[in-house]
Amino acid sequence: MTNTSDLEKLAEIELQREDEEDEEEQKRVPDGPSSTFNPDPSHPYYDVARHGIIQVSGDDNYGRKLIVFSSCCLPPSHQLNHRRLLEYLKFTLDQYVEMDYILVYFHYGLRSSNKPSLKWLRDAYSEFDR
């Protein structure tokens, strides 16, 4: 029969294993989607694209392109020109203007250091007619 101290040891071992798995996952994907996206330095919006904020993630069940805007990938505000970010978003969407697409905005992951202004979010939203 196992006693309480054996159960506590097993629980501690399990927690350590989970922590090690989390650390391994963070090493494989340090910055979220941006780590799997390596734009060409000659890209016209390389300064923005290199962060992986905007990803074309494939198609949905109806063949529409899925374009994801991940706020968690935004660098600190002083390192990113938000006007250029909006231009890059429009540049990306222009590539799919002839077909239907879905734009998904994930607001999660913002911190005070990388949060765009409410005015910028309002301006960005008003740039799109649908």
Secondary structure in CASP SS format (residue, H / E / C, confidence):
PFRMAT SS
TARGET T0000
AUTHOR 0000-0000-0000
METHOD secondary structure of the structure
MODEL  1
M C 1.00
T C 1.00
N C 1.00
T H 1.00
S H 1.00
D H 1.00
L H 1.00
E H 1.00
K H 1.00
L H 1.00
A H 1.00
E H 1.00
I H 1.00
E H 1.00
L H 1.00
Q H 1.00
R H 1.00
E H 1.00
D H 1.00
E H 1.00
E H 1.00
D H 1.00
E H 1.00
E H 1.00
E H 1.00
Q H 1.00
K H 1.00
R H 1.00
V C 1.00
P C 1.00
D C 1.00
G H 1.00
P H 1.00
S H 1.00
S H 1.00
T H 1.00
F C 1.00
N C 1.00
P C 1.00
D C 1.00
P C 1.00
S C 1.00
H C 1.00
P C 1.00
Y C 1.00
Y H 1.00
D H 1.00
V H 1.00
A H 1.00
R C 1.00
H C 1.00
G C 1.00
I C 1.00
I E 1.00
Q E 1.00
V E 1.00
S E 1.00
G E 1.00
D E 1.00
D C 1.00
N C 1.00
Y C 1.00
G C 1.00
R C 1.00
K E 1.00
L E 1.00
I E 1.00
V E 1.00
F E 1.00
S E 1.00
S H 1.00
C H 1.00
C H 1.00
L C 1.00
P C 1.00
P C 1.00
S H 1.00
H H 1.00
Q H 1.00
L C 1.00
N C 1.00
H H 1.00
R H 1.00
R H 1.00
L H 1.00
L H 1.00
E H 1.00
Y H 1.00
L H 1.00
K H 1.00
F H 1.00
T H 1.00
L H 1.00
D H 1.00
Q C 1.00
Y C 1.00
V C 1.00
E C 1.00
M C 1.00
D C 1.00
Y E 1.00
I E 1.00
L E 1.00
V E 1.00
Y E 1.00
F E 1.00
H C 1.00
Y C 1.00
G C 1.00
L C 1.00
R C 1.00
S C 1.00
S C 1.00
N C 1.00
K C 1.00
P C 1.00
S C 1.00
L H 1.00
K H 1.00
W H 1.00
L H 1.00
R H 1.00
D H 1.00
A H 1.00
Y H 1.00
S H 1.00
E C 1.00
F C 1.00
D C 1.00
R C 1.00
END
